[in-house]
Amino acid sequence: MLERDTAYEGVFFTAVKTTGIFCRPSCTARKPKPENVEFFAHADQCLSAGYRACLRCKPLAAADSAPDWVQRLLKAVDNDPEQRWTDAQLLAEGIEPLKLRRWFKQHFGMTFHAWLRTRRLGMALRGIKQGDSIDSAAFDSGYESLSGFRDAFQKSFHITPGRAANSEPLLFTRLTTPLGPMIAMAERRGLVLLEFLDQSSLNREVEALQNRFGYAVAPGHNAHLQQIEEQLSEYFAGLRTEFSIALHMPGSEFSRQVWAELAKIPYGQTTTYGAIATLLGKPGASRAVGLATGHNRLSIVVPCHRVIGADGSLTGYAGGQPRKAFLLRLENAAVQLTEQLAF
């Protein structure tokens, strides 16, 4: 922080007790006394602790954006996906392996080398889906033995390479938002999952998609992922009140009914679990509605953050109540601005 090192953008935030303001580590504002500073891993943690965003460095606008050295590395991986990056090669590029590991764990939920392996296996999966032999897929993805490839493939995708040709690929990518990194997953029919990366239930949700619905999860891009990135950016900028992206939401019939009602809640407004139960013709099923709402995999797009307790409390948001409060404030502010302009 004292050196204003941009390499730590998105790795931590600084909050100053005497001013009540939090900043990016590279903020050019005058540095406070060390005893007045505390550190947070995520912007929403700063918000929940009562701090306001700095107007100079705008930490909410830049939260969790990849620093230049990470962007250069990702571009190099795209240009030569078969290259194996050793710690020595990383150091030669001026990248500290420990710092890289820490950044990837926070923003992708895995180390850089684990991400590389998953990425190569994803390329192998696409090759098998397109008709490549298992042998070709194994050697093209850098594996020297078929047994090693099969073991790694099954561990990653919960399916054998032989059955992969008939599986449904679920591609995922990381998105940056003012409230921290999110992970988006989409298949050919539409967006399947959009969650905050630090959400405790994320691993269980992904495992359920693999085990119950037969998805093979791999890093990648498609039109749906590109679309949600654009629309999510517009939403946080206050320029979008509805999402137009195609959705695919596997689940029980009751859950899908609840999710359909969630999607109808107007931007900038709230409702209750009991009100949704009544709309479904089951006025005594508010708890069941709450459970189904908690199983919603599409945060923000299917706006479960607009459901509050009967007493007006901010209850039951898997992304955390500070994020729920932020989203509601964002929408209320946009509605008020629109009304003022109309007046």
N, C-alpha and C positions, 0 to 999 in steps of 0.2 A: 504493500500500500504506500509506504513512504517513497518508494522508487517509481510509483505510478506505472507499474509493469503491466502492459496491455496483454501479456501472455496469460494473465489470470482473469481476463474477462469471462464472466459466467461461472467461474470456479467459486468465488465468494463475493459477498457484499459487505461493506463497512457501514456501521451505524454509529452516530455520535449522540451520546446521552444528553449532552448539554444543549444541543440544537433540535433534537428529535427528528433528524434527517438521515436518510441512508443513501449511499452512493455506490457507484462502480469503483473497483480498485484503482482505476486510472484517472479518477476525477481530479481536475486541476484546481479545485478549491483549496484554500489554505488548510493545511493538515492540522488536526486537533491534537491535544495531548493524549498519549497512549492510554492513560487511565480512564479516559472518557470514551473509548472506542470499544465496541463489541462487534463480533463477526457472525455472519449468517451464511448458510449455503444457498438459500433460495430467497428470491424477492418477496414471496408471500409470507415467509417467516418474519421478515422485517415489518411487513404490514401488520401482521398479527401481534407483533410486539409494540405496536403503536407508533412506528416511525413513518414519516412522510418521504416521498421520493424527491430527490434533489432536482431542482429546476435546471441546474447547469449540465450535469452529465446524463440526466434522464434515464435512470436505471431500469424503469419499467419498459421503456421503449427498446432498450438494448439487452434486456435480461436474457442470459443464456445464449447469446449469439456466439458463434464460433470465432475465436480469435484468428488473426491472420495466419499464424503458424499451423493451426489445425486445418484451415481452408486450403493452404498450400499442400499439405499432406494428403488431404482427401482428393484434391485435383491430381496429384501424382499417382494415387491409387487408381483413379479412373483412367488415366492415360496408360498405365501398365498394370492391369489387375493381377497378373501372374507373378509380379515381383514379391519376394518374401522379405519383409522388413525386419532385420535384426536390430538389436539395441545399438550395435556399432553403427549401422547405417543411419539410424535415427539421430545418434549423436553427431554423425558427420553432417547431417542436415541442420544441426543446431537445435535439435529437439531433445529435451530431457525425457527419457523413457518413463520415469516415475510420474512426472507431471502429466505426460500423455495418458498414462494408465488412469490417473486420478480423474482427468477430464472425461475420458470415455466411460468410466464407471458411472459418473454422475449423469452424463448426457445420453448414453446409450444403454446403460445397465449392464455393460460387459466391458472387458478390457479391449484395447486396440487389437491385439493379436487374436482374441476370440472373435471379434467383429470381422477381421480379415478371413478367418476360417469359415465363419458363417456365410460371408459374402461369396467365397469361392464355392461353397456347397450350394448356394442359391443359383450360381451360374450352372453348376452341374445339374441341378433340378430342372432348370429351363431347357438344358440340352436334352435331357431324358424325355421331357414332355414333347420336344420337337422331333423325337425319333432317334437320338443318338444312342449308341450302345452303352451299357454300363461301364465297359472297359474304357471306352473313349472318354466318357464323362469323368471317370476316376483319374486318368492320367492327364487330361486337359486341366483339371482343377488342382494339379500339383501333388497328387498322392502316388507313391511309388508301389503300393501294394493294394490289391483289391479288398483284402480283408480289412485293412485300416480304413479305406474309403467307406466300405459298407457299415462298419461300426460307427464312424463319425456321422455318416448320413442318417442312420437310424436314431442316433442319440439326438441329433439336431432337429429332425423332422418327425420323429415318432412313427416312421414308416420305412419299409425297406426300399432300396432303389428299384427293385423289380416291380413294386406296387405303385411307385411314384408316378408312372405314366398315366395312371387313372385317378390320381388325386387332384384336388383343387388347390392351386398355389395361392397363398395369402401373402402378398408382398407388404413390407413395412418400411417406413422411413421415419426419421426424427424431424419434428417441427419445432421452431423456436416461437415462444409466446412471451408476453410480458409477465406471465405467471409461472414461468418455468418451462422446461422442455416437455413436449408431448410426443407420443408415438401414435402414428396413424397406420392402419392396416386396411387393405382393400383387395378384393378379388374382382373378377371380370364383371360381376353384376353390380358392384358398388362398394361403398365404404362400409366396413364391418366393425372397426374399432377405432376410437379416438380417446385416449386417456393420458393423464399426466404420468410422466415416467416414474415419479417417486411414489405412485399410488400403491399401497400395500397389497391390494387385491389383483394387481396387474398380472403377476405370474399365474395365479389361479385362472384368470380369464383366458389367457393365452393357452394354457394347458387344456382347458375345456374346449376351446375351439379346435385344438388338435385332436383330442381324444373323442369328443362327442360328435364333431362334425367333419372329421377327416381332413382338416386343412394341413397343408405343408407350408410352414411359415418360413419366409426367407427375406433378406433385405432386397429392395428393388424399387422400381418406380413404374407407375402406370398413369393413365389419364385421370383417374379418380384421385390419386394421391396429389397430383399436380393441382387439381381443382380445389381440393380441401385446403391446401397450403395458401392458395390465393384468397379463397373466401374467408378463411380464418384470419388472415392479415387484415382484410377489409372489416371484419367484425370488430376486432380490437381497436381499429382506427375509428370506430363509430360510423362507418360508411355502409354497413350491411345489417339488416334486421331479420333477414330470412336466408336460409341456406337452400341452394337449388341442386346440390349434389345428389346423385343416386345413392340409395342406401340398401344394404342387405343385412337384415337383423334376425339371424336364426335364434329360436327360442320357443318356449311353450306358447300355447294359444292365449292364455291369460296375460303373460308377459307382453306379448305383441299388442294386445288390446290396451294395456297400460301405456306402453311406449307410444302408441298412436295418439293417445290423449295428451301425453307430454308434448308431442310435436305440435299440438294445436294451441298451446298456451301462448298468447300474444307476447311479443317482444316488449319488455319493460313492465310486464304485469306478473303477478304471482297467484298461486292457488294452493290448496291444501290436499293432503292425501285423502281426507274424508270427502272432499268435493269430487275428486276423481272417482272414488268408489261409488258415489251417488250417480255420476254420469254413466257408469258401467252397469247400473242397476243393482249394485251390491253395496248398499249404504253401510253395512257393518264390516266391510272388508278393508278398512283403512290400513290395517297392519299388513295385509297381503299386498296392497298397493305399494306400501313402503318397501317391502322386500323386492317386488318386481322393479320398482324405481331404482333400487340399489344395484340391480343386475343390468341396468342400462349400460351398454358398452360405448355409447357415443356421446361423450361429454360435450356440452355446449351446443352441438348440432341438434341433438334431442334434449331439450333444455330442462333436465331434472333439477338444475339449480333454481328454477322458478317455482319449485314446490317447497312450501314452508310448513311449519307446525301450525296447529289450530290456534295456538296462542301467539302466533307471529314470530316465533323463534326460528333461527336458521338451523334446522336439524337435518341430519342424514345426508351429507354430501361426501362422497368418497374422496374427492379431491381436497377436502378440508374446508372448514367454515370460513377462514379468511379468503380463500378463493371464491367461495360462494358469495360472500359479501361484496367482493370486488366486482364480480360479474353483474350483480344486481345494481351496484352503484354506476357501473359503466352504462348499462342500459337505461337507467333512470336519467342519467345526465344527458344521454343522446336524445331521449324523448323530450326532455325539458328544453333542450336547445332547438329541436325541431318546432316545438310549440311557440317558442319565442320568435323564431324566424317567421313563422306563419302569421303571428300577431303583428 
